[in-house]
Amino acid sequence: MKKYLKYGLIGAVCIGILFAIVYFLKQNSTPTKLYETEKIEKKDIVNKVIVTGKVIPEDEINIKPQISGIIEKVYLEEGVEVKAGDLIAVIKVVPNEQALNQSAGRVRNAELALNNAKIEYDRNKTLFDKGVISSQDFNNLALTFSQAEQELKNSRADYQIIRRGSAGGSSSANTNIRATVSGTILEIPVEEGDQVIQSNNFNDGTTVATIADMTRMVFEGEVDEAEVGKLNVGMPLEISLGALEKDKFSAKLKFIAPKGVEQEGAVQFKIEGDLEVNDSIYVRAGYSANASIVLDEKKDVLAIKEALLQFDKETQKPYVEVEVGENKFERKEVELGVSDGIDVEIVSGINEEDKIKVWNRLEKRSDDDS
């Protein structure tokens, strides 16, 4: 009895050891790498660049005063349509005391000079009538008298301009600020009571109003130096506005800056495009916008995802791995065409029937599972 028990225990131990060995081998078996594959597809590929910017009027005209003073009255508001010549505001002249005093002194001197010239003219006219002096001497005195009269007129006119802003107070007086072009008033940055400075050779002057033709709008944006070399004047643009998400606008590229500007370490080039504005849609100046510029486009071409590409470490030439058997792949170099950043055209190297290895994605399975 003891003998059978002994052999039974030995058998149980052996069976246990066998199970332990099998379990250990199973746990330490090397998993098989099973890679997923994808097929080539025919797609439309569009390579385009997106440019951020804004929509502004093609021309903005700043209306500036021709004389310094204080805004007495503003007749129009922002957003109003105006025609050239419409009255926008009136300036009340606050004359410079020193200049006014000097001008008054000039008028007084002109009056004295005229009185003296008149006395000489009247006295010599009597002598000329009697034949005492020559006609040449009398003509010189008459010229002096006429010049004195003109000087008095000029000095009085200058005095009125300094005092009131106008010599005659006509509709074209300097105190009236009028629109110089037809369009929409975008901005009136002054209010009644504000002081304004005239525009001259030494000063830009105070802007009383800004006018623009809102039917002639342009897209203005900036392109990175990596993309600007691919652009050409005349290229079509598709404009989308942040404020009008449902509407798309067409435009044509009309300007590419010959000089770039460095911004935060990157060189940016300014571009402009004429915007085709629909009369039924009101586009406001300053809307943020994105312009889509198509650089290259291919229809119904063989393409794969760019993520499937691999590159030779030495030559940097692109290649893919094509399935030739169960979990077996063969390397094939490919010639690439246009890319949109996600899909890339395959010009040559593989066929439509080939299955491409997804080299960066796999599923681990053990030998027993397979």
C-alpha positions in Angstrom: 0.0 0.0 0.0 2.8 2.4 0.9 4.5 1.4 -2.3 1.5 2.5 -4.5 1.2 5.7 -2.5 4.8 6.5 -3.2 4.5 6.0 -6.9 1.3 8.0 -7.0 3.0 11.0 -5.4 6.0 10.7 -7.8 3.6 10.7 -10.7 1.7 13.8 -9.4 4.9 15.7 -9.0 6.0 14.9 -12.6 2.7 16.0 -14.0 3.0 19.2 -12.0 6.5 19.8 -13.3 5.3 19.3 -16.9 2.4 21.7 -16.5 4.9 24.3 -15.0 7.2 23.9 -18.0 4.4 24.4 -20.5 3.1 27.4 -18.6 6.6 29.0 -18.5 7.2 28.4 -22.2 3.8 29.9 -23.1 4.4 33.0 -21.0 7.9 33.6 -22.5 7.1 32.9 -26.1 8.1 35.7 -28.5 5.0 37.5 -29.9 4.6 37.7 -33.6 4.4 41.3 -35.0 1.4 41.5 -37.3 1.4 44.7 -39.3 -1.7 46.3 -40.7 -1.9 47.2 -44.4 -3.6 49.8 -46.5 -4.4 49.9 -50.2 -3.7 52.7 -52.7 -6.8 54.8 -53.5 -7.7 57.2 -56.2 -8.3 60.7 -54.8 -8.4 64.4 -55.7 -5.4 66.1 -54.1 -5.3 69.9 -53.7 -2.2 71.6 -52.4 -3.1 75.0 -51.1 -1.9 77.6 -48.7 -4.1 79.4 -46.1 -3.3 83.1 -45.5 -4.7 85.0 -42.6 -5.4 88.7 -43.0 -8.2 91.3 -43.2 -10.5 93.0 -45.7 -10.0 96.7 -46.1 -11.0 99.4 -48.7 -8.6 99.8 -51.6 -8.2 103.5 -50.8 -8.9 105.4 -47.6 -8.9 109.2 -47.9 -8.1 111.3 -44.8 -9.8 114.6 -44.8 -7.7 117.3 -43.1 -8.3 121.0 -42.4 -6.6 123.8 -44.3 -6.6 126.0 -41.2 -6.1 125.5 -37.5 -9.0 126.1 -35.0 -11.7 124.4 -33.0 -14.5 122.1 -34.4 -17.6 124.2 -34.2 -20.1 121.8 -35.7 -20.0 118.2 -37.1 -22.8 117.7 -39.6 -22.4 114.0 -40.6 -22.0 110.7 -38.8 -19.9 107.6 -39.4 -21.3 105.2 -42.0 -23.0 107.9 -44.0 -22.7 107.9 -47.8 -21.2 111.2 -49.1 -20.5 112.8 -52.4 -17.5 114.9 -53.2 -18.2 118.5 -51.9 -20.6 117.5 -49.1 -20.1 119.5 -45.9 -18.7 117.4 -43.0 -17.8 119.9 -40.4 -17.1 123.6 -39.8 -14.1 125.0 -37.9 -14.2 128.1 -35.7 -11.0 130.0 -36.1 -9.1 131.0 -33.0 -6.6 133.4 -34.3 -3.0 133.7 -33.0 -2.8 137.0 -31.2 0.7 137.7 -32.4 -0.1 136.9 -36.0 -3.3 138.9 -35.8 -1.5 142.0 -34.4 1.2 141.8 -37.1 -1.4 141.6 -39.8 -3.3 144.6 -38.4 0.0 146.5 -38.4 0.5 145.6 -42.0 -2.9 146.9 -42.9 -2.1 150.2 -41.1 1.2 150.6 -42.9 -0.6 149.9 -46.2 -3.2 152.6 -45.5 -0.4 155.1 -44.7 1.5 154.2 -47.8 -1.7 154.6 -49.9 -2.5 158.0 -48.4 1.0 159.2 -49.2 0.9 157.8 -52.7 -2.5 159.5 -53.3 -1.2 162.8 -52.2 1.8 162.6 -54.5 -0.4 161.3 -57.4 -3.0 164.2 -57.0 -0.2 166.9 -56.8 1.7 165.6 -59.8 -1.5 165.1 -61.9 -2.1 168.9 -61.7 1.5 169.5 -62.8 1.2 167.0 -65.6 -2.0 168.6 -66.8 -0.1 172.0 -67.0 2.8 170.3 -68.8 5.3 170.9 -66.1 6.4 167.2 -65.7 6.9 164.5 -68.3 4.4 161.7 -69.0 7.1 159.1 -67.9 7.4 160.7 -64.4 3.7 160.8 -64.0 3.3 157.2 -65.1 5.8 156.1 -62.5 3.7 157.9 -59.8 0.5 156.4 -61.1 2.1 152.9 -60.9 3.2 153.6 -57.3 -0.3 154.7 -56.4 -1.9 151.5 -58.0 0.6 149.3 -56.2 -0.3 150.9 -52.8 -4.0 150.3 -53.5 -3.3 146.6 -54.2 -1.1 146.2 -51.2 -3.9 147.5 -49.0 -6.3 145.0 -50.5 -3.9 142.1 -49.9 -3.1 143.1 -46.3 -6.8 143.4 -45.5 -7.5 140.0 -47.1 -4.7 138.4 -45.0 -6.1 140.0 -41.9 -9.5 138.5 -42.5 -8.1 135.1 -43.2 -6.2 135.1 -39.9 -9.2 136.5 -38.0 -12.0 134.5 -39.6 -10.3 131.8 -41.7 -11.6 133.2 -45.0 -11.2 136.4 -47.0 -14.7 136.5 -48.4 -16.8 133.9 -46.4 -17.8 132.0 -49.6 -18.9 128.3 -49.7 -15.3 127.3 -50.4 -14.0 129.0 -47.2 -11.2 127.2 -45.4 -13.3 126.9 -42.3 -15.7 124.4 -44.1 -14.4 120.8 -44.1 -15.9 119.1 -47.2 -15.6 115.6 -48.6 -12.9 115.5 -51.4 -14.2 112.1 -52.8 -17.4 110.2 -52.9 -17.8 107.1 -50.6 -18.7 106.1 -47.1 -17.5 107.9 -44.0 -15.5 105.2 -42.0 -14.5 107.3 -39.1 -14.8 110.8 -37.6 -12.2 110.9 -34.9 -13.0 114.4 -33.7 -15.9 115.9 -31.8 -17.3 119.4 -31.4 -14.9 121.5 -29.3 -11.8 119.5 -30.3 -8.8 121.5 -31.5 -7.5 120.7 -35.0 -4.2 121.6 -36.8 -4.0 122.5 -40.4 -2.1 120.3 -42.9 1.0 121.9 -44.4 4.5 121.0 -45.5 5.7 120.6 -41.9 2.7 118.9 -40.3 0.3 116.1 -41.4 -2.5 117.9 -39.7 -5.5 116.5 -37.8 -7.7 114.0 -39.5 -11.3 115.2 -39.4 -12.8 112.3 -41.3 -11.8 109.1 -43.2 -13.7 108.3 -46.4 -13.5 105.1 -48.6 -15.3 103.5 -51.5 -16.8 100.4 -49.9 -17.5 98.8 -53.4 -13.7 98.4 -54.0 -12.3 96.2 -51.3 -9.0 94.3 -51.1 -7.8 91.3 -49.0 -4.5 92.1 -47.2 -2.5 89.3 -45.6 1.0 88.0 -45.0 2.7 84.9 -46.4 5.7 83.1 -45.0 8.9 83.1 -47.0 8.6 79.3 -47.5 5.3 79.8 -49.5 5.8 83.2 -51.2 8.0 81.7 -54.0 5.1 79.6 -55.1 2.7 82.5 -55.7 2.2 84.5 -58.8 0.2 87.7 -59.5 -3.2 86.8 -61.0 -3.7 83.6 -59.0 -7.4 83.1 -57.8 -8.1 83.4 -54.1 -11.1 82.1 -52.2 -11.9 84.5 -49.3 -13.8 83.5 -46.2 -14.7 86.2 -43.6 -14.9 85.5 -39.9 -18.1 87.6 -39.6 -19.8 86.0 -42.6 -19.0 82.3 -42.2 -21.6 81.1 -44.8 -20.4 83.3 -47.6 -17.3 82.8 -49.8 -15.8 85.6 -52.0 -13.6 85.4 -55.0 -10.5 87.5 -55.5 -7.4 87.7 -57.6 -3.9 88.2 -56.3 -2.6 91.6 -57.5 0.4 92.4 -55.3 3.3 90.5 -53.7 5.7 92.6 -51.6 9.2 92.6 -53.0 10.6 92.9 -49.5 9.8 90.8 -46.4 9.4 91.9 -42.8 10.8 89.8 -40.0 8.2 89.0 -37.3 9.1 86.8 -34.3 12.0 85.2 -36.2 10.0 84.5 -39.4 10.1 86.6 -42.6 6.6 87.6 -43.8 5.6 89.0 -47.2 2.6 91.2 -47.7 0.1 90.2 -50.4 -3.1 91.9 -51.7 -6.0 90.7 -53.8 -8.9 92.5 -55.3 -12.1 91.3 -53.7 -15.3 90.7 -55.8 -18.0 92.2 -53.6 -21.6 91.1 -54.0 -24.1 94.1 -53.8 -26.4 92.0 -51.7 -23.7 91.5 -49.0 -22.4 94.4 -47.0 -18.7 93.9 -46.2 -17.3 96.1 -43.5 -13.8 97.4 -43.4 -11.5 95.5 -41.1 -13.2 92.1 -41.2 -10.8 89.3 -40.4 -10.4 87.0 -43.3 -8.7 83.8 -44.6 -7.5 83.4 -48.2 -7.2 80.0 -49.7 -4.7 79.9 -52.6 -4.5 76.7 -54.7 -0.8 76.0 -55.6 -1.4 72.7 -57.3 -4.3 70.3 -57.9 -4.7 66.8 -59.3 -7.9 64.9 -60.0 -8.4 61.2 -59.6 -4.8 60.2 -59.0 -3.3 57.2 -57.1 -2.5 58.3 -53.6 -1.6 57.1 -50.2 -1.4 58.7 -46.8 1.9 60.5 -46.1 2.2 58.5 -42.8 2.9 55.3 -44.8 6.1 56.8 -46.3 9.5 55.9 -45.0 12.8 57.6 -45.9 16.2 56.1 -46.5 18.6 57.3 -43.8 21.4 57.9 -46.3 19.7 59.1 -49.5 16.5 60.4 -47.9 14.6 58.9 -50.8 11.0 57.9 -50.0 9.9 54.2 -50.0 7.1 52.0 -48.8 7.0 48.3 -47.8 4.6 46.2 -50.0 3.1 43.0 -48.7 4.5 39.9 -50.7 3.2 37.2 -48.4 1.7 36.6 -45.0 3.3 39.2 -42.8 6.1 39.5 -45.3 7.0 42.8 -46.9 9.3 44.1 -49.7 10.8 47.6 -49.9 9.9 49.6 -53.0 11.1 53.2 -53.7 8.3 55.5 -54.9 8.2 58.8 -56.9 5.9 61.3 -55.3 3.7 64.0 -56.8 1.5 66.7 -55.3 0.7 66.6 -51.6 -1.9 68.3 -49.4 -0.1 67.4 -46.2 -2.3 64.3 -45.5 -2.4 62.4 -48.8 0.4 62.3 -51.4 0.2 61.4 -55.1 2.1 58.2 -56.2 3.6 58.8 -59.6 5.5 55.5 -59.9 6.9 52.6 -57.9 3.8 50.7 -56.8 0.5 49.6 -58.3 -3.1 50.0 -57.3 -3.3 46.4 -56.2 -0.4 46.6 -53.8 -1.0 46.5 -50.0 1.2 49.0 -48.1 2.6 48.2 -44.7 1.5 50.5 -41.9 4.9 50.6 -40.4 4.0 52.6 -37.3 1.0 50.6 -36.2 0.9 46.8 -35.4 -1.0 44.3 -33.3 0.9 41.8 -31.0 -0.2 38.2 -31.0 1.4 35.1 -29.5 2.3 32.0 -31.6 -0.4 30.0 -29.8 -3.0 32.6 -30.7 -2.1 32.4 -34.3 
